[in-house]
Every structure is written in C-alpha cells, then in structure tokens.
C-alpha cells in the first residue's frame, strides 16, 4: 500500500514523496525500543544516585566524604581512559 508523504519546510509544502506504508513499522518499532531503553536508563540512573547518596550519608566524617567523592571521580576517569586506550590496541589492524 503506497501513501503520499508531504515534506513541509517553513509551513509550505515542497514536494510529495511516494512511500510504502510498511516502512513505518520499523520506524515505530525503533521508536518504542528507544523509548523503553531510555526509560530503563533513567530508572537505573535514579536508583544508582539514590544508593550513592545513602552510602555517602553513612560516612560520618565530612572530610572522608569529600575524599570518597574525589576518589570516585578519579576511578571513573582512569577506567574511561584505560578502556579508550585498550580499545585502540585491541582493535589494531596490522598490515603485512
């Protein structure tokens, strides 16, 4: 089943594009999957932030809390740098 799609730019119809209706199914499926993954990511991030806040609240010394926050940041930076550095050498292509 063919349908006509009108391309609208600046509130004016520019041209008509012939398009098959079945091409909308993968786009809708990708949109639904992307939305679900985004919702899952948001829930997971919220859960991690809540647990991190509770864990930091259990540390009695404010100086130690600051040290933990700094070490957490350093750990994330080092792990990201290591993974980027390792990726270069793992996926290196040798030309012979």
Secondary structure by P-SEA (a helix, b strand, c coil): cbbbbbbbccccccbbbbbbcaaaaaaaaaaaaaaaaaaaaaaaaaaaaaaaaaaaaacccaaaaaaaaaaaaaaaaaaaaaaaaaaaaaaccccc
